[in-house]
């Protein structure tokens, strides 16, 4: 058998370099452990516990919280509400943003101003956005009912409240999606369009046969991130829907339900269970999307 070569001792300079390397990396590692890994592990642990009296200590109760969550219709209703919101926000937010990006990617006068206007909702405070839209949706004094001479309970009718919330979500995210699409469009070589024009392809044919395929990596990234964002929606619903709203049960997201149990009712164990269920659901969706990427995304 060959003898292992003895390890070379590190020089003083190499030791100092290693120390400095760990010193620079340590804050990031500590931050990840304290702010990410420990809370995640602790959340999973709390999902198997019942919060003690006055929030002190936890009592291990096994799968009780999970059994209660899966047998509770409120959990499934909240999950379904979240999925319905995603069904509105993601497709419409992506399609409208793509159309705007195609028009605003052209060298025309005023494109910079329009880009800024469409991106403004992203920099607005969520509280201000909620306040403005609550005024627009107000049944008695709202702008929508006054303009169209209607008397629609936009955010109080359980049948349409979830659509109204979805419209706000689409309006809020269009600018962000548009900027990403513009970035992707600028990476497409102009030679493709020039060759298509020589062959007599119309603008619509160029869009579906050049723009859409070559933009598929950007589109897939936006769709995947927006699905995750839509499934974790909270602040919009929390600020638009009052606790006394009769449509709250038909619109509250699953994160809203987590907030209610964990912080309003003080049952952090049950709240943690809801979060774990949501994380597992998002992981399943992500796995499906990652497998679909190979068939749906075109890499030039």
Phi and psi in degrees as a GROMACS rama.xvg file:
@    title "Ramachandran Plot"
@    xaxis  label "Phi"
@    yaxis  label "Psi"
@TYPE xy
-76.9997  135.701  UNK-2
-76.1966  139.343  UNK-3
-68.3446  136.632  UNK-4
-68.738  135.458  UNK-5
-63.0406  140.719  UNK-6
-69.1852  138.173  UNK-7
-77.2207  133.738  UNK-8
-72.3886  138.559  UNK-9
-74.0339  143.396  UNK-10
-75.2303  168.44  UNK-11
-61.0559  -37.2346  UNK-12
-66.3868  -39.7919  UNK-13
-66.9701  -37.7303  UNK-14
-64.8327  -42.3959  UNK-15
-64.1116  -38.7219  UNK-16
-64.5165  -40.0758  UNK-17
-66.0099  -39.9684  UNK-18
-62.3707  -45.537  UNK-19
-65.9874  -35.8594  UNK-20
-62.1191  -46.7316  UNK-21
-65.3537  -34.4931  UNK-22
-64.51  -37.7237  UNK-23
-77.0799  -32.6295  UNK-24
-81.9457  -28.3982  UNK-25
-54.5657  -45.3676  UNK-26
-58.226  -39.779  UNK-27
-67.0022  -43.9809  UNK-28
-63.0913  -46.0773  UNK-29
-62.1596  -42.4995  UNK-30
-61.3403  -42.1827  UNK-31
-63.716  -42.2136  UNK-32
-65.7058  -46.5724  UNK-33
-74.3079  -41.7976  UNK-34
-96.6929  -17.836  UNK-35
-120.541  -60.8411  UNK-36
-70.1516  -47.2535  UNK-37
-62.6397  -46.8226  UNK-38
-60.2256  -36.7967  UNK-39
-64.9971  -46.7102  UNK-40
-65.4639  -40.3721  UNK-41
-66.4411  -35.1133  UNK-42
-64.1912  -44.1676  UNK-43
-61.1551  -41.5882  UNK-44
-64.2475  -44.2402  UNK-45
-64.7221  -26.4056  UNK-46
-65.6196  -18.1197  UNK-47
-99.318  11.0832  UNK-48
-126.221  163.467  UNK-49
-112.764  130.367  UNK-50
-64.0159  135.636  UNK-51
-71.2047  174.434  UNK-52
-60.026  138.132  UNK-53
56.9911  27.6868  UNK-54
74.5727  13.6978  UNK-55
-100.588  120.444  UNK-56
72.7484  164.275  UNK-57
-127.752  145.198  UNK-58
-113.4  123.589  UNK-59
-68.9656  125.932  UNK-60
-127.651  11.934  UNK-61
68.3775  -133.287  UNK-62
-89.8545  12.8399  UNK-63
-58.2884  -45.9015  UNK-64
-62.0105  -39.4434  UNK-65
-68.1999  -39.3576  UNK-66
-63.1535  -42.7136  UNK-67
-65.742  -40.8036  UNK-68
-65.9026  -43.7497  UNK-69
-72.6017  -24.2336  UNK-70
-92.8369  -5.60759  UNK-71
-89.3278  120.235  UNK-72
-64.4711  -25.0509  UNK-73
-63.8623  -35.8789  UNK-74
-64.596  -47.6733  UNK-75
-67.0823  -36.3034  UNK-76
-64.7306  -42.5321  UNK-77
-66.1119  -39.4351  UNK-78
-64.5097  -41.3616  UNK-79
-66.1248  -38.5872  UNK-80
-59.3636  -42.0654  UNK-81
-65.5376  -41.9158  UNK-82
-63.9768  -41.0379  UNK-83
-62.8943  -40.4335  UNK-84
-61.9879  -43.341  UNK-85
-63.5373  -36.1599  UNK-86
-62.9957  -31.9698  UNK-87
-83.0151  -50.3894  UNK-88
-67.3612  -45.9378  UNK-89
-68.3316  -57.1824  UNK-90
-62.3337  -48.0143  UNK-91
-67.9483  -38.9974  UNK-92
-63.8787  -35.0223  UNK-93
-76.5399  -47.7777  UNK-94
-64.9625  -48.4108  UNK-95
-63.5183  -42.1607  UNK-96
-63.7513  -37.8318  UNK-97
-65.1166  -44.2171  UNK-98
-62.7765  -44.4843  UNK-99
-63.2318  -40.7565  UNK-100
-63.3859  -39.0606  UNK-101
-63.1628  -43.1172  UNK-102
-71.5735  -40.7631  UNK-103
-81.197  -5.69943  UNK-104
-82.5707  -12.1934  UNK-105
-80.4071  153.349  UNK-106
-82.6144  84.7544  UNK-107
-126.174  161.578  UNK-108
-70.7726  136.691  UNK-109
86.4756  2.24304  UNK-110
-63.9025  -37.1223  UNK-111
-63.3845  -40.0889  UNK-112
-65.4184  -42.4831  UNK-113
-67.2613  -37.3881  UNK-114
-60.4398  -42.4952  UNK-115
-64.7593  -43.0307  UNK-116
-61.7127  -45.6506  UNK-117
-70.6615  -24.5988  UNK-118
-87.1512  -14.3779  UNK-119
-54.7437  -39.9539  UNK-120
-55.8269  -27.1132  UNK-121
-70.4262  -25.6781  UNK-122
-100.292  -0.967274  UNK-123
-79.9479  145.021  UNK-124
-66.1268  134.885  UNK-125
-55.7451  -34.9456  UNK-126
-65.1923  -40.1719  UNK-127
-66.7383  -41.0508  UNK-128
-60.5345  -46.1731  UNK-129
-62.4378  -41.5533  UNK-130
-63.903  -43.3081  UNK-131
-65.2161  -44.9866  UNK-132
-70.2893  -31.6063  UNK-133
-64.4335  -35.5228  UNK-134
-69.8412  -40.7103  UNK-135
-63.0195  -36.4124  UNK-136
-88.3609  -5.99472  UNK-137
-55.2441  131.095  UNK-138
-68.5755  -34.3152  UNK-139
-94.6738  -43.4687  UNK-140
-116.965  6.76699  UNK-141
-70.1108  150.852  UNK-142
-64.8157  -39.6145  UNK-143
-61.6188  -47.7386  UNK-144
-67.7946  -32.6841  UNK-145
-72.8246  -36.9185  UNK-146
-71.9129  -44.8521  UNK-147
-92.0221  1.03198  UNK-148
55.1688  49.2738  UNK-149
-120.082  176.522  UNK-150
-136.076  54.5512  UNK-151
-90.5654  133.168  UNK-152
-87.1167  81.8766  UNK-153
-58.3099  -41.4424  UNK-154
-116.212  11.1184  UNK-155
-114.049  -16.3833  UNK-156
-87.8617  116.792  UNK-157
-57.8167  -23.2312  UNK-158
-77.5262  -27.2132  UNK-159
-122.914  -6.38192  UNK-160
-60.8694  -39.9702  UNK-161
-66.6347  -30.2938  UNK-162
-69.497  -41.6829  UNK-163
-61.1438  -41.5587  UNK-164
-65.2534  -39.759  UNK-165
-62.6962  -36.5581  UNK-166
-62.3009  -40.6274  UNK-167
-63.1676  -41.3201  UNK-168
-62.0453  -42.0539  UNK-169
-63.3837  -46.4769  UNK-170
-59.9306  -37.5015  UNK-171
-73.5385  -30.0669  UNK-172
-102.208  -10.0774  UNK-173
-56.7792  -45.0812  UNK-174
-61.8214  -41.6241  UNK-175
-64.902  -47.6313  UNK-176
-61.7267  -38.7913  UNK-177
-62.531  -42.9099  UNK-178
-62.7121  -40.9735  UNK-179
-65.1513  -40.634  UNK-180
-65.8681  -40.2374  UNK-181
-61.9972  -40.8494  UNK-182
-60.9598  -40.9199  UNK-183
-69.3209  -37.7224  UNK-184
-64.4267  -35.3961  UNK-185
-71.6202  -13.0496  UNK-186
-88.303  -10.2171  UNK-187
-81.3486  122.744  UNK-188
-61.031  138.554  UNK-189
-70.2584  -15.0867  UNK-190
-61.087  -34.0325  UNK-191
-61.221  -43.8625  UNK-192
-70.2046  -37.2187  UNK-193
-64.1291  -43.0581  UNK-194
-64.8474  -37.3844  UNK-195
-66.857  -38.7053  UNK-196
-65.3039  -39.0417  UNK-197
-62.1937  -37.0891  UNK-198
-78.1331  -3.76787  UNK-199
88.6383  16.6628  UNK-200
-73.4895  134.252  UNK-201
-76.1434  171.4  UNK-202
-62.3127  -37.2335  UNK-203
-67.6681  -41.3114  UNK-204
-65.7355  -37.8382  UNK-205
-63.2345  -37.7513  UNK-206
-64.3424  -46.8384  UNK-207
-81.1918  -24.2782  UNK-208
-104.891  -13.6939  UNK-209
-120.961  -57.383  UNK-210
-63.6256  -52.7655  UNK-211
-61.1527  -48.2179  UNK-212
-64.2563  -44.8133  UNK-213
-73.2856  -18.3707  UNK-214
-94.9199  1.70469  UNK-215
-60.3127  -36.9351  UNK-216
-61.1536  -41.8295  UNK-217
-66.3778  -42.9637  UNK-218
-60.8587  -44.1758  UNK-219
-63.6026  -41.7707  UNK-220
-60.9972  -44.9215  UNK-221
-64.4674  -44.7104  UNK-222
-61.6673  -44.9474  UNK-223
-64.8863  -46.1825  UNK-224
-68.3948  -35.2316  UNK-225
-74.1446  -31.7234  UNK-226
-62.687  -45.2  UNK-227
-63.3838  -42.5464  UNK-228
-63.5533  -40.245  UNK-229
-68.5147  -36.4516  UNK-230
-72.3469  -16.7711  UNK-231
-109.808  20.3666  UNK-232
-63.5125  136.761  UNK-233
-145.633  -56.4095  UNK-234
-58.731  -38.9978  UNK-235
-62.3532  -49.373  UNK-236
-68.5579  -35.9259  UNK-237
-64.1133  -37.0318  UNK-238
-90.8411  -22.7069  UNK-239
-88.9327  -41.6184  UNK-240
-93.9829  116.774  UNK-241
-74.3357  156.496  UNK-242
-64.7031  -23.8073  UNK-243
-90.2785  0.119072  UNK-244
-68.3372  130.412  UNK-245
-69.799  -18.43  UNK-246
-93.3969  4.42811  UNK-247
-60.9686  -41.7568  UNK-248
-62.7774  -29.6909  UNK-249
-90.983  -0.482038  UNK-250
-127.276  -22.2533  UNK-251
-62.6202  136.049  UNK-252
-80.1227  171.133  UNK-253
-71.3743  -28.3437  UNK-254
-70.2469  -35.4855  UNK-255
-61.7688  -40.8783  UNK-256
-63.8627  -40.6334  UNK-257
-58.9422  -45.2623  UNK-258
-60.6695  -41.4695  UNK-259
-61.4954  -47.1255  UNK-260
-73.9725  -41.9489  UNK-261
-75.4647  -39.5087  UNK-262
-112.468  -31.3833  UNK-263
-84.3915  -48.1483  UNK-264
-87.2714  -13.2344  UNK-265
75.0209  14.0006  UNK-266
-98.5033  80.4349  UNK-267
-68.6731  -28.2038  UNK-268
-64.8623  -47.2358  UNK-269
-67.656  -37.4806  UNK-270
-62.2104  -41.7554  UNK-271
-63.0633  -35.7105  UNK-272
-62.004  -42.4268  UNK-273
-62.2321  -40.7436  UNK-274
-64.0604  -43.641  UNK-275
-62.5521  -41.1261  UNK-276
-61.3984  -43.0659  UNK-277
-64.2675  -42.0101  UNK-278
-61.9931  -43.8182  UNK-279
-62.4329  -41.4723  UNK-280
-62.9825  -43.414  UNK-281
-65.3443  -37.8814  UNK-282
-62.5744  -40.7556  UNK-283
-63.7189  -43.9338  UNK-284
-61.6042  -41.526  UNK-285
-64.4251  -41.5954  UNK-286
-62.0877  -43.1784  UNK-287
-62.0212  -43.5672  UNK-288
-66.0458  -39.7777  UNK-289
-64.0972  -36.637  UNK-290
-71.6534  -34.4093  UNK-291
-73.1602  -20.45  UNK-292
-59.067  -38.8124  UNK-293
-63.4439  -28.9448  UNK-294
-95.5983  -25.1394  UNK-295
-99.7088  -23.7666  UNK-296
-99.2825  131.241  UNK-297
-104.238  119.231  UNK-298
-103.364  117.285  UNK-299
